Amino acid sequence: MALEFNIGTKIKALRKARKLTLQDVARETGFSPALISQIENNNVSPPIATLSKIARFFDVKMGHFFEDDEEDRKYEVVRRGERRVISRVISKAGTGHGYTYEALSFQKQNKKMEPFVLTVSERAEEETLYNHEGEEFLLILRGTAEVILEDQRFILQEGDAIYFDSDLRHRLLSLDGQEVEVLAVVTR
């Protein structure tokens, strides 16, 4: 089984290296200073959209939060049990999203794509939409998902895919509350 991975420590290190306060980071990301603190202390995890905004704020790639400090590689093989798992994902409202994500690449640096496997375990009660720079590709591996893009809703079954500009406000949900597994590739 893949190991739980904590990105909060890296976020805290970036903040301290730039001599920024929790309020500085919170103002830019839309989270409260208390939530930034919880993220830094690995009590909760930011959704991918928020992590993307944090990465942009610190001018690093999202992969920075997952990689080991090793030399850059031309290729990378990640075995199923080696994935970096992020759970305890929190929403802007401070409620749980009921999803986890696993980084499928964390050794290759300066990559143009960030591949993840998302597992949505329940239907979120709130439908907060997120947006960030870049593009996103989603392939439904298992289950039935509802994808919201601005004011449109799409029902996607196993094997269906969607590609969109991430600056559109968006959200991935389980349609029926059953578990949904999705391959997500994000660019910035």
N, CA, C and O atoms as a DFTB+ gen file, in Angstrom:
752 C
 N C O
     1  1       0.846      -1.204       0.000
     2  2       0.000       0.000       0.000
     3  2       0.874       1.244       0.000
     4  3       1.919       1.286       0.650
     5  1       0.441       2.241      -0.725
     6  2       1.194       3.488      -0.813
     7  2       1.231       4.191       0.539
     8  3       0.300       4.074       1.337
     9  1       2.300       4.911       0.784
    10  2       2.476       5.582       2.062
    11  2       1.835       6.957       2.069
    12  3       1.836       7.662       1.060
    13  1       1.285       7.334       3.222
    14  2       0.741       8.681       3.418
    15  2       1.882       9.681       3.267
    16  3       2.955       9.486       3.838
    17  1       1.664      10.727       2.519
    18  2       2.713      11.706       2.273
    19  2       2.264      13.063       2.789
    20  3       1.137      13.488       2.534
    21  1       3.138      13.739       3.511
    22  2       2.806      15.030       4.098
    23  2       3.481      16.156       3.338
    24  3       4.708      16.226       3.261
    25  1       2.650      17.050       2.767
    26  2       3.210      18.163       2.003
    27  2       3.312      19.429       2.838
    28  3       3.960      20.391       2.425
    29  1       2.685      19.443       4.002
    30  2       2.662      20.639       4.847
    31  2       4.043      21.137       5.214
    32  3       4.285      22.343       5.251
    33  1       4.952      20.211       5.488
    34  2       6.314      20.573       5.882
    35  2       6.998      21.380       4.785
    36  3       7.710      22.344       5.070
    37  1       6.781      20.985       3.528
    38  2       7.405      21.709       2.407
    39  2       6.777      23.094       2.237
    40  3       7.470      24.059       1.915
    41  1       5.464      23.187       2.455
    42  2       4.795      24.485       2.361
    43  2       5.340      25.420       3.444
    44  3       5.633      26.586       3.180
    45  1       5.470      24.894       4.661
    46  2       5.997      25.699       5.770
    47  2       7.430      26.159       5.477
    48  3       7.779      27.307       5.753
    49  1       8.258      25.271       4.922
    50  2       9.645      25.618       4.608
    51  2       9.707      26.734       3.566
    52  3      10.523      27.648       3.686
    53  1       8.852      26.665       2.544
    54  2       8.809      27.722       1.526
    55  2       8.389      29.050       2.142
    56  3       8.968      30.094       1.839
    57  1       7.380      29.008       3.009
    58  2       6.884      30.231       3.649
    59  2       7.972      30.864       4.515
    60  3       8.205      32.071       4.447
    61  1       8.635      30.041       5.330
    62  2       9.665      30.557       6.230
    63  2      10.885      31.075       5.465
    64  3      11.483      32.079       5.851
    65  1      11.253      30.387       4.377
    66  2      12.396      30.816       3.575
    67  2      12.146      32.194       2.963
    68  3      13.086      32.954       2.726
    69  1      10.875      32.512       2.709
    70  2      10.527      33.808       2.121
    71  2      10.087      34.807       3.186
    72  3       9.646      35.910       2.862
    73  1      10.206      34.418       4.468
    74  2       9.848      35.280       5.597
    75  2       8.426      35.834       5.471
    76  3       8.179      37.022       5.678
    77  1       7.500      34.930       5.124
    78  2       6.092      35.304       4.985
    79  2       5.306      34.826       6.195
    80  3       5.686      33.855       6.848
    81  1       4.214      35.510       6.489
    82  2       3.341      35.097       7.585
    83  2       2.260      34.160       7.046
    84  3       2.062      34.042       5.837
    85  1       1.575      33.505       7.964
    86  2       0.424      32.679       7.579
    87  2      -0.616      33.555       6.871
    88  3      -1.270      33.110       5.928
    89  1      -0.764      34.801       7.333
    90  2      -1.736      35.724       6.736
    91  2      -1.385      36.031       5.283
    92  3      -2.273      36.138       4.437
    93  1      -0.081      36.175       4.991
    94  2       0.348      36.451       3.608
    95  2      -0.098      35.331       2.677
    96  3      -0.648      35.580       1.604
    97  1       0.145      34.102       3.101
    98  2      -0.210      32.938       2.279
    99  2      -1.729      32.801       2.192
   100  3      -2.271      32.515       1.124
   101  1      -2.407      33.004       3.309
   102  2      -3.867      32.875       3.348
   103  2      -4.530      33.877       2.403
   104  3      -5.463      33.536       1.675
   105  1      -4.041      35.108       2.422
   106  2      -4.619      36.167       1.579
   107  2      -4.563      35.762       0.102
   108  3      -5.512      35.999      -0.647
   109  1      -3.461      35.158      -0.307
   110  2      -3.268      34.802      -1.712
   111  2      -4.053      33.556      -2.119
   112  3      -4.478      33.450      -3.269
   113  1      -4.251      32.615      -1.201
   114  2      -4.862      31.336      -1.553
   115  2      -6.355      31.277      -1.255
   116  3      -7.054      30.400      -1.764
   117  1      -6.849      32.202      -0.436
   118  2      -8.267      32.192      -0.095
   119  2      -8.592      31.344       1.123
   120  3      -9.750      31.281       1.537
   121  1      -7.596      30.694       1.702
   122  2      -7.796      29.942       2.941
   123  2      -7.613      30.876       4.129
   124  3      -7.001      31.936       3.995
   125  1      -8.128      30.500       5.272
   126  2      -7.893      31.270       6.492
   127  2      -6.494      30.951       7.014
   128  3      -5.953      29.883       6.727
   129  1      -5.899      31.883       7.789
   130  2      -4.591      31.600       8.387
   131  2      -4.616      30.320       9.235
   132  3      -3.636      29.576       9.265
   133  1      -5.734      30.068       9.921
   134  2      -5.846      28.857      10.749
   135  2      -5.758      27.602       9.884
   136  3      -5.112      26.626      10.264
   137  1      -6.405      27.629       8.723
   138  2      -6.349      26.464       7.825
   139  2      -4.959      26.287       7.231
   140  3      -4.487      25.158       7.090
   141  1      -4.292      27.392       6.881
   142  2      -2.914      27.288       6.377
   143  2      -2.044      26.621       7.444
   144  3      -1.206      25.773       7.137
   145  1      -2.256      27.015       8.691
   146  2      -1.512      26.412       9.797
   147  2      -1.800      24.913       9.894
   148  3      -0.885      24.110      10.074
   149  1      -3.082      24.541       9.772
   150  2      -3.449      23.121       9.817
   151  2      -2.801      22.349       8.667
   152  3      -2.364      21.213       8.847
   153  1      -2.739      22.973       7.474
   154  2      -2.104      22.335       6.315
   155  2      -0.617      22.160       6.582
   156  3      -0.062      21.087       6.347
   157  1       0.035      23.227       7.079
   158  2       1.470      23.160       7.352
   159  2       1.805      22.090       8.392
   160  3       2.865      21.466       8.338
   161  1       0.891      21.890       9.333
   162  2       1.116      20.891      10.386
   163  2       0.584      19.511      10.009
   164  3       0.534      18.607      10.843
   165  1       0.183      19.355       8.733
   166  2      -0.292      18.077       8.181
   167  2      -1.521      17.523       8.895
   168  3      -1.729      16.311       8.930
   169  1      -2.340      18.419       9.467
   170  2      -3.607      17.982      10.060
   171  2      -4.664      17.792       8.978
   172  3      -5.529      16.924       9.089
   173  1      -4.587      18.611       7.931
   174  2      -5.483      18.503       6.776
   175  2      -4.644      18.712       5.523
   176  3      -3.505      19.173       5.604
   177  1      -5.204      18.373       4.366
   178  2      -4.496      18.535       3.091
   179  2      -5.289      19.444       2.168
   180  3      -6.520      19.421       2.190
   181  1      -4.601      20.254       1.349
   182  2      -5.313      21.116       0.403
   183  2      -5.769      20.327      -0.812
   184  3      -5.094      19.386      -1.228
   185  1      -6.925      20.704      -1.395
   186  2      -7.314      20.102      -2.676
   187  2      -6.265      20.434      -3.733
   188  3      -5.473      21.359      -3.555
   189  1      -6.259      19.684      -4.828
   190  2      -5.277      19.899      -5.893
   191  2      -5.334      21.337      -6.399
   192  3      -4.289      21.944      -6.636
   193  1      -6.544      21.900      -6.572
   194  2      -6.668      23.275      -7.068
   195  2      -5.980      24.254      -6.136
   196  3      -5.317      25.186      -6.590
   197  1      -6.132      24.048      -4.835
   198  2      -5.512      24.937      -3.854
   199  2      -4.003      24.738      -3.836
   200  3      -3.244      25.700      -3.727
   201  1      -3.571      23.476      -3.944
   202  2      -2.137      23.199      -3.989
   203  2      -1.518      23.892      -5.204
   204  3      -0.400      24.403      -5.135
   205  1      -2.255      23.904      -6.315
   206  2      -1.784      24.584      -7.527
   207  2      -1.617      26.083      -7.268
   208  3      -0.637      26.685      -7.706
   209  1      -2.581      26.686      -6.549
   210  2      -2.484      28.115      -6.233
   211  2      -1.320      28.389      -5.283
   212  3      -0.625      29.396      -5.421
   213  1      -1.110      27.495      -4.323
   214  2       0.019      27.650      -3.391
   215  2       1.334      27.554      -4.165
   216  3       2.260      28.330      -3.928
   217  1       1.408      26.596      -5.093
   218  2       2.615      26.439      -5.910
   219  2       2.875      27.697      -6.729
   220  3       4.010      28.164      -6.822
   221  1       1.812      28.242      -7.323
   222  2       1.964      29.463      -8.127
   223  2       2.426      30.621      -7.238
   224  3       3.301      31.394      -7.627
   225  1       1.837      30.739      -6.050
   226  2       2.205      31.801      -5.115
   227  2       3.690      31.734      -4.769
   228  3       4.362      32.763      -4.702
   229  1       4.204      30.514      -4.549
   230  2       5.617      30.349      -4.201
   231  2       6.519      30.203      -5.435
   232  3       7.735      30.061      -5.307
   233  1       5.912      30.240      -6.628
   234  2       6.637      30.109      -7.891
   235  2       7.419      28.798      -7.970
   236  3       8.590      28.778      -8.350
   237  1       6.747      27.703      -7.603
   238  2       7.311      26.361      -7.767
   239  2       6.282      25.517      -8.510
   240  3       5.105      25.874      -8.571
   241  1       6.727      24.399      -9.072
   242  2       5.782      23.473      -9.705
   243  2       5.119      22.634      -8.622
   244  3       5.688      22.448      -7.546
   245  1       3.918      22.125      -8.898
   246  2       3.228      21.295      -7.909
   247  2       4.069      20.096      -7.509
   248  3       4.021      19.645      -6.364
   249  1       4.842      19.581      -8.458
   250  2       5.693      18.430      -8.184
   251  2       6.688      18.677      -7.059
   252  3       7.157      17.732      -6.426
   253  1       7.014      19.944      -6.806
   254  2       7.949      20.294      -5.728
   255  2       7.501      19.702      -4.392
   256  3       8.330      19.305      -3.573
   257  1       6.187      19.646      -4.178
   258  2       5.657      19.188      -2.894
   259  2       5.743      17.669      -2.725
   260  3       5.582      17.156      -1.617
   261  1       5.997      16.955      -3.818
   262  2       6.025      15.492      -3.775
   263  2       7.409      14.901      -3.961
   264  3       7.655      13.758      -3.574
   265  1       8.322      15.673      -4.555
   266  2       9.598      15.082      -4.942
   267  2      10.577      14.993      -3.780
   268  3      10.512      15.760      -2.818
   269  1      11.470      14.045      -3.901
   270  2      12.599      13.945      -2.988
   271  2      13.676      14.853      -3.554
   272  3      13.699      15.120      -4.755
   273  1      14.552      15.321      -2.710
   274  2      15.601      16.221      -3.177
   275  2      16.724      15.421      -3.827
   276  3      17.810      15.272      -3.266
   277  1      16.439      14.916      -5.013
   278  2      17.415      14.134      -5.764
   279  2      17.700      14.834      -7.081
   280  3      17.043      15.815      -7.432
   281  1      18.669      14.330      -7.794
   282  2      18.970      14.912      -9.099
   283  2      17.817      14.611     -10.059
   284  3      17.066      13.654      -9.873
   285  1      17.697      15.449     -11.082
   286  2      16.628      15.272     -12.054
   287  2      16.870      13.999     -12.857
   288  3      18.015      13.622     -13.106
   289  1      15.801      13.347     -13.255
   290  2      15.869      12.118     -14.042
   291  2      15.191      12.340     -15.377
   292  3      14.341      13.218     -15.520
   293  1      15.575      11.538     -16.348
   294  2      14.955      11.608     -17.674
   295  2      13.671      10.767     -17.727
   296  3      12.828      10.969     -18.600
   297  1      13.532       9.828     -16.791
   298  2      12.340       8.983     -16.738
   299  2      12.092       8.587     -15.286
   300  3      12.919       8.817     -14.403
   301  1      10.937       7.988     -15.072
   302  2      10.588       7.559     -13.719
   303  2       9.568       6.434     -13.791
   304  3       8.605       6.510     -14.554
   305  1       9.777       5.401     -13.004
   306  2       8.805       4.323     -12.853
   307  2       8.309       4.392     -11.409
   308  3       9.108       4.381     -10.473
   309  1       6.995       4.461     -11.233
   310  2       6.410       4.498      -9.891
   311  2       5.524       3.262      -9.731
   312  3       4.495       3.130     -10.393
   313  1       5.936       2.374      -8.853
   314  2       5.143       1.172      -8.573
   315  2       3.929       1.550      -7.736
   316  3       3.939       2.551      -7.021
   317  1       2.891       0.738      -7.835
   318  2       1.632       1.007      -7.134
   319  2       1.851       1.322      -5.652
   320  3       1.245       2.254      -5.122
   321  1       2.702       0.559      -4.987
   322  2       2.930       0.753      -3.566
   323  2       3.851       1.906      -3.221
   324  3       4.099       2.173      -2.045
   325  1       4.371       2.605      -4.253
   326  2       5.297       3.716      -4.013
   327  2       4.640       5.089      -4.172
   328  3       5.288       6.115      -3.964
   329  1       3.366       5.110      -4.538
   330  2       2.681       6.381      -4.759
   331  2       2.690       7.227      -3.492
   332  3       2.709       6.694      -2.382
   333  1       2.677       8.535      -3.662
   334  2       2.594       9.470      -2.543
   335  2       1.118       9.802      -2.347
   336  3       0.502      10.425      -3.212
   337  1       0.549       9.391      -1.217
   338  2      -0.881       9.542      -0.970
   339  2      -1.147      10.780      -0.113
   340  3      -0.512      10.988       0.922
   341  1      -2.099      11.593      -0.568
   342  2      -2.532      12.762       0.187
   343  2      -3.996      12.536       0.565
   344  3      -4.866      12.438      -0.300
   345  1      -4.249      12.456       1.865
   346  2      -5.636      12.291       2.314
   347  2      -5.998      13.459       3.225
   348  3      -5.263      14.444       3.292
   349  1      -7.108      13.358       3.915
   350  2      -7.599      14.436       4.786
   351  2      -7.740      15.739       4.000
   352  3      -7.402      16.811       4.501
   353  1      -8.236      15.641       2.775
   354  2      -8.376      16.825       1.930
   355  2      -9.513      17.695       2.459
   356  3     -10.609      17.210       2.741
   357  1      -9.228      18.982       2.585
   358  2     -10.168      19.933       3.194
   359  2     -10.666      20.921       2.139
   360  3      -9.952      21.231       1.185
   361  1     -11.890      21.411       2.314
   362  2     -12.444      22.401       1.387
   363  2     -12.225      23.803       1.936
   364  3     -11.813      23.977       3.083
   365  1     -12.507      24.801       1.101
   366  2     -12.383      26.197       1.547
   367  2     -13.260      26.449       2.762
   368  3     -12.898      27.222       3.649
   369  1     -14.409      25.798       2.798
   370  2     -15.342      26.006       3.913
   371  2     -14.858      25.302       5.179
   372  3     -15.450      25.467       6.246
   373  1     -13.792      24.523       5.065
   374  2     -13.259      23.844       6.240
   375  2     -13.895      22.493       6.496
   376  3     -13.699      21.894       7.553
   377  1     -14.660      22.013       5.520
   378  2     -15.288      20.700       5.662
   379  2     -14.530      19.680       4.825
   380  3     -13.830      20.051       3.883
   381  1     -14.658      18.430       5.150
   382  2     -13.966      17.379       4.408
   383  2     -14.547      17.184       3.031
   384  3     -15.752      17.343       2.835
   385  1     -13.720      16.845       2.087
   386  2     -14.158      16.572       0.724
   387  2     -14.452      15.099       0.506
   388  3     -15.127      14.739      -0.458
   389  1     -13.953      14.243       1.387
   390  2     -14.144      12.818       1.178
   391  2     -13.338      12.297       0.006
   392  3     -13.776      11.380      -0.689
   393  1     -12.153      12.876      -0.226
   394  2     -11.333      12.315      -1.299
   395  2      -9.856      12.331      -0.940
   396  3      -9.401      13.088      -0.082
   397  1      -9.125      11.458      -1.636
   398  2      -7.673      11.400      -1.494
   399  2      -7.079      11.511      -2.886
   400  3      -7.761      11.251      -3.877
   401  1      -5.819      11.892      -2.968
   402  2      -5.132      11.819      -4.247
   403  2      -3.743      11.257      -4.055
   404  3      -3.108      11.434      -3.016
   405  1      -3.290      10.568      -5.101
   406  2      -1.986       9.913      -5.083
   407  2      -1.152      10.465      -6.224
   408  3      -1.574      10.432      -7.380
   409  1       0.038      10.975      -5.903
   410  2       0.953      11.468      -6.935
   411  2       1.570      10.278      -7.658
   412  3       2.113       9.370      -7.029
   413  1       1.481      10.292      -8.980
   414  2       2.025       9.203      -9.798
   415  2       3.417       9.522     -10.312
   416  3       4.047       8.688     -10.962
   417  1       3.904      10.733     -10.024
   418  2       5.265      11.115     -10.400
   419  2       5.783      12.067      -9.343
   420  3       5.143      13.076      -9.046
   421  1       6.934      11.757      -8.774
   422  2       7.492      12.640      -7.755
   423  2       9.014      12.683      -7.787
   424  3       9.627      13.365      -6.965
   425  1       9.636      11.965      -8.721
   426  2      11.093      12.006      -8.840
   427  2      11.531      12.826     -10.045
   428  3      12.576      13.475     -10.009
   429  1      10.748      12.800     -11.100
   430  2      11.059      13.587     -12.297
   431  2      10.755      15.040     -11.996
   432  3       9.613      15.395     -11.704
   433  1      11.773      15.880     -12.066
   434  2      11.586      17.302     -11.783
   435  2      11.317      18.064     -13.067
   436  3      11.558      17.553     -14.161
   437  1      10.817      19.289     -12.936
   438  2      10.550      20.173     -14.085
   439  2       9.658      19.534     -15.139
   440  3       9.840      19.759     -16.335
   441  1       8.692      18.734     -14.691
   442  2       7.776      18.109     -15.651
   443  2       6.659      19.081     -16.019
   444  3       6.331      19.991     -15.257
   445  1       6.089      18.875     -17.185
   446  2       5.026      19.739     -17.676
   447  2       3.647      19.232     -17.275
   448  3       2.669      19.977     -17.338
   449  1       3.562      17.958     -16.859
   450  2       2.290      17.361     -16.447
   451  2       2.420      16.871     -15.014
   452  3       3.496      16.454     -14.586
   453  1       1.306      16.923     -14.268
   454  2       1.259      16.381     -12.903
   455  2       0.166      15.309     -12.886
   456  3      -1.017      15.645     -12.850
   457  1       0.543      14.012     -12.909
   458  2      -0.463      12.948     -12.919
   459  2      -0.821      12.487     -11.505
   460  3       0.058      12.293     -10.665
   461  1      -2.119      12.314     -11.254
   462  2      -2.635      11.863      -9.966
   463  2      -3.711      10.810     -10.177
   464  3      -4.346      10.766     -11.230
   465  1      -3.915       9.959      -9.172
   466  2      -5.131       9.154      -9.100
   467  2      -5.951       9.745      -7.960
   468  3      -5.494       9.794      -6.817
   469  1      -7.163      10.193      -8.276
   470  2      -8.085      10.728      -7.269
   471  2      -9.063       9.634      -6.892
   472  3      -9.560       8.917      -7.761
   473  1      -9.343       9.502      -5.613
   474  2     -10.396       8.593      -5.164
   475  2     -11.389       9.405      -4.359
   476  3     -11.077       9.901      -3.276
   477  1     -12.601       9.535      -4.906
   478  2     -13.680      10.260      -4.240
   479  2     -14.535       9.209      -3.555
   480  3     -15.121       8.348      -4.212
   481  1     -14.604       9.285      -2.214
   482  2     -15.261       8.204      -1.468
   483  2     -16.710       8.498      -1.105
   484  3     -17.435       7.600      -0.676
   485  1     -17.140       9.750      -1.272
   486  2     -18.526      10.085      -0.938
   487  2     -18.951      11.315      -1.723
   488  3     -18.112      11.990      -2.319
   489  1     -20.224      11.608      -1.730
   490  2     -20.739      12.819      -2.386
   491  2     -20.597      13.977      -1.401
   492  3     -21.154      13.933      -0.305
   493  1     -19.855      15.010      -1.788
   494  2     -19.688      16.179      -0.915
   495  2     -21.022      16.886      -0.758
   496  3     -21.811      16.975      -1.699
   497  1     -21.260      17.388       0.450
   498  2     -22.524      18.097       0.706
   499  2     -22.522      19.468       0.039
   500  3     -23.559      19.926      -0.442
   501  1     -21.359      20.128       0.008
   502  2     -21.298      21.439      -0.643
   503  2     -20.621      21.297      -1.996
   504  3     -19.855      20.361      -2.225
   505  1     -20.911      22.237      -2.888
   506  2     -20.380      22.154      -4.250
   507  2     -19.507      23.357      -4.572
   508  3     -19.698      24.004      -5.602
   509  1     -18.557      23.662      -3.707
   510  2     -17.617      24.748      -3.963
   511  2     -16.845      24.442      -5.243
   512  3     -16.318      23.341      -5.407
   513  1     -16.780      25.412      -6.144
   514  2     -16.043      25.232      -7.389
   515  2     -14.657      25.854      -7.247
   516  3     -14.487      26.855      -6.552
   517  1     -13.673      25.255      -7.908
   518  2     -12.289      25.710      -7.837
   519  2     -11.792      26.066      -9.221
   520  3     -12.294      25.553     -10.221
   521  1     -10.810      26.941      -9.279
   522  2     -10.131      27.187     -10.549
   523  2      -8.679      27.530     -10.267
   524  3      -8.327      27.985      -9.179
   525  1      -7.850      27.304     -11.269
   526  2      -6.416      27.555     -11.157
   527  2      -5.869      27.640     -12.567
   528  3      -6.584      27.350     -13.526
   529  1      -4.626      28.029     -12.707
   530  2      -4.019      28.114     -14.035
   531  2      -3.821      26.717     -14.620
   532  3      -3.728      25.733     -13.887
   533  1      -3.757      26.647     -15.950
   534  2      -3.398      25.399     -16.603
   535  2      -4.546      24.688     -17.266
   536  3      -5.581      25.277     -17.577
   537  1      -4.336      23.395     -17.476
   538  2      -5.334      22.534     -18.101
   539  2      -5.461      21.265     -17.275
   540  3      -4.575      20.930     -16.490
   541  1      -6.570      20.563     -17.460
   542  2      -6.810      19.344     -16.698
   543  2      -7.419      18.279     -17.607
   544  3      -8.246      18.572     -18.472
   545  1      -6.992      17.046     -17.389
   546  2      -7.540      15.899     -18.104
   547  2      -7.987      14.890     -17.053
   548  3      -7.207      14.524     -16.174
   549  1      -9.236      14.439     -17.136
   550  2      -9.770      13.447     -16.205
   551  2     -10.262      12.233     -16.975
   552  3     -10.993      12.369     -17.957
   553  1      -9.862      11.041     -16.530
   554  2     -10.334       9.779     -17.093
   555  2     -10.942       8.984     -15.950
   556  3     -10.267       8.696     -14.962
   557  1     -12.221       8.626     -16.082
   558  2     -12.898       7.874     -15.028
   559  2     -12.458       6.413     -15.120
   560  3     -12.731       5.729     -16.107
   561  1     -11.771       5.947     -14.071
   562  2     -11.287       4.563     -14.031
   563  2     -12.335       3.623     -13.443
   564  3     -12.447       2.469     -13.857
   565  1     -13.112       4.132     -12.463
   566  2     -14.097       3.298     -11.779
   567  2     -15.175       4.188     -11.201
   568  3     -14.875       5.244     -10.644
   569  1     -16.438       3.772     -11.327
   570  2     -17.558       4.522     -10.751
   571  2     -18.168       5.511     -11.730
   572  3     -17.829       5.530     -12.913
   573  1     -19.086       6.343     -11.207
   574  2     -19.769       7.358     -12.005
   575  2     -19.544       8.713     -11.353
   576  3     -19.823       8.900     -10.169
   577  1     -19.037       9.652     -12.137
   578  2     -18.703      10.977     -11.615
   579  2     -19.623      12.029     -12.210
   580  3     -20.186      11.862     -13.292
   581  1     -19.755      13.110     -11.470
   582  2     -20.398      14.310     -11.991
   583  2     -19.320      15.385     -12.006
   584  3     -18.701      15.666     -10.981
   585  1     -19.098      15.985     -13.172
   586  2     -18.119      17.067     -13.291
   587  2     -18.888      18.352     -13.559
   588  3     -19.697      18.430     -14.483
   589  1     -18.620      19.352     -12.737
   590  2     -19.233      20.664     -12.913
   591  2     -18.182      21.583     -13.529
   592  3     -17.084      21.733     -12.992
   593  1     -18.528      22.196     -14.657
   594  2     -17.692      23.217     -15.297
   595  2     -18.548      24.473     -15.398
   596  3     -19.489      24.534     -16.190
   597  1     -18.210      25.481     -14.581
   598  2     -19.003      26.716     -14.509
   599  2     -20.468      26.343     -14.222
   600  3     -20.776      25.850     -13.137
   601  1     -21.377      26.576     -15.194
   602  2     -22.796      26.267     -14.939
   603  2     -23.264      25.017     -15.687
   604  3     -24.465      24.772     -15.801
   605  1     -22.312      24.227     -16.197
   606  2     -22.666      22.987     -16.884
   607  2     -22.312      21.784     -16.022
   608  3     -21.349      21.813     -15.255
   609  1     -23.116      20.714     -16.162
   610  2     -22.864      19.477     -15.426
   611  2     -22.765      18.327     -16.421
   612  3     -23.567      18.217     -17.348
   613  1     -21.754      17.464     -16.208
   614  2     -21.537      16.314     -17.074
   615  2     -21.497      15.053     -16.219
   616  3     -20.824      15.015     -15.188
   617  1     -22.225      14.015     -16.653
   618  2     -22.171      12.716     -15.996
   619  2     -21.166      11.869     -16.778
   620  3     -21.324      11.658     -17.981
   621  1     -20.134      11.387     -16.085
   622  2     -19.097      10.594     -16.738
   623  2     -19.042       9.203     -16.123
   624  3     -18.959       9.049     -14.904
   625  1     -19.091       8.199     -16.985
   626  2     -19.037       6.798     -16.581
   627  2     -17.601       6.295     -16.704
   628  3     -16.734       6.973     -17.255
   629  1     -17.372       5.108     -16.186
   630  2     -16.078       4.436     -16.331
   631  2     -15.649       4.456     -17.796
   632  3     -16.418       4.066     -18.674
   633  1     -14.411       4.914     -18.066
   634  2     -13.900       4.973     -19.425
   635  2     -14.109       6.318     -20.102
   636  3     -13.461       6.599     -21.110
   637  1     -15.008       7.168     -19.572
   638  2     -15.230       8.502     -20.142
   639  2     -14.106       9.438     -19.699
   640  3     -13.490       9.237     -18.652
   641  1     -13.850      10.456     -20.509
   642  2     -12.796      11.418     -20.203
   643  2     -13.289      12.833     -20.490
   644  3     -14.219      13.035     -21.271
   645  1     -12.656      13.798     -19.850
   646  2     -12.941      15.215     -20.091
   647  2     -11.626      15.984     -20.003
   648  3     -10.779      15.695     -19.158
   649  1     -11.470      16.964     -20.884
   650  2     -10.268      17.809     -20.928
   651  2     -10.758      19.253     -20.907
   652  3     -11.635      19.611     -21.693
   653  1     -10.210      20.091     -20.023
   654  2     -10.698      21.464     -19.936
   655  2      -9.618      22.419     -19.431
   656  3      -8.624      22.011     -18.831
   657  1      -9.849      23.702     -19.697
   658  2      -8.982      24.745     -19.160
   659  2      -9.304      24.898     -17.679
   660  3     -10.464      25.081     -17.308
   661  1      -8.282      24.824     -16.835
   662  2      -8.497      24.831     -15.385
   663  2      -8.913      26.190     -14.848
   664  3      -9.291      26.302     -13.682
   665  1      -8.848      27.239     -15.688
   666  2      -9.326      28.528     -15.193
   667  2     -10.852      28.586     -15.175
   668  3     -11.432      29.518     -14.619
   669  1     -11.507      27.584     -15.788
   670  2     -12.956      27.422     -15.612
   671  2     -13.188      26.936     -14.182
   672  3     -12.469      26.063     -13.695
   673  1     -14.181      27.498     -13.518
   674  2     -14.499      27.014     -12.170
   675  2     -15.035      25.589     -12.330
   676  3     -15.922      25.342     -13.147
   677  1     -14.488      24.652     -11.541
   678  2     -14.822      23.245     -11.754
   679  2     -14.849      22.470     -10.451
   680  3     -14.359      22.923      -9.416
   681  1     -15.442      21.276     -10.535
   682  2     -15.517      20.384      -9.384
   683  2     -15.832      18.975      -9.869
   684  3     -16.651      18.783     -10.768
   685  1     -15.172      17.996      -9.263
   686  2     -15.427      16.583      -9.525
   687  2     -16.158      16.018      -8.319
   688  3     -15.713      16.182      -7.184
   689  1     -17.275      15.355      -8.563
   690  2     -18.079      14.769      -7.485
   691  2     -18.422      13.322      -7.818
   692  3     -18.427      12.930      -8.985
   693  1     -18.707      12.533      -6.785
   694  2     -19.304      11.223      -7.004
   695  2     -20.770      11.476      -7.316
   696  3     -21.437      12.207      -6.584
   697  1     -21.278      10.888      -8.385
   698  2     -22.673      11.131      -8.760
   699  2     -23.628      10.576      -7.708
   700  3     -24.574      11.249      -7.297
   701  1     -23.371       9.344      -7.279
   702  2     -24.330       8.635      -6.424
   703  2     -23.806       8.364      -5.013
   704  3     -24.418       7.608      -4.258
   705  1     -22.690       8.972      -4.660
   706  2     -22.134       8.740      -3.325
   707  2     -21.243       7.512      -3.246
   708  3     -20.625       7.256      -2.212
   709  1     -21.173       6.739      -4.348
   710  2     -20.304       5.570      -4.384
   711  2     -18.890       6.009      -4.755
   712  3     -18.695       7.086      -5.317
   713  1     -17.901       5.167      -4.436
   714  2     -16.512       5.512      -4.697
   715  2     -16.236       5.677      -6.194
   716  3     -16.685       4.878      -7.016
   717  1     -15.487       6.731      -6.526
   718  2     -15.092       7.014      -7.899
   719  2     -13.571       7.136      -7.930
   720  3     -12.979       7.830      -7.103
   721  1     -12.944       6.454      -8.894
   722  2     -11.496       6.539      -9.059
   723  2     -11.213       7.185     -10.410
   724  3     -11.767       6.782     -11.433
   725  1     -10.345       8.191     -10.401
   726  2     -10.118       9.013     -11.584
   727  2      -8.621       9.219     -11.802
   728  3      -7.880       9.491     -10.857
   729  1      -8.184       9.087     -13.057
   730  2      -6.841       9.505     -13.436
   731  2      -6.953      10.984     -13.778
   732  3      -7.716      11.358     -14.669
   733  1      -6.195      11.833     -13.073
   734  2      -6.210      13.275     -13.325
   735  2      -4.811      13.712     -13.723
   736  3      -3.838      13.415     -13.031
   737  1      -4.716      14.421     -14.847
   738  2      -3.437      14.988     -15.272
   739  2      -3.635      16.497     -15.334
   740  3      -4.507      16.994     -16.046
   741  1      -2.804      17.222     -14.572
   742  2      -2.938      18.667     -14.435
   743  2      -1.676      19.324     -14.972
   744  3      -0.568      18.851     -14.721
   745  1      -1.845      20.417     -15.713
   746  2      -0.688      21.215     -16.132
   747  2      -0.839      22.619     -15.580
   748  3      -1.933      23.060     -15.229
   749  1       0.265      23.293     -15.514
   750  2       0.233      24.675     -15.029
   751  2       0.812      25.586     -16.078
   752  3       0.880      26.798     -15.873
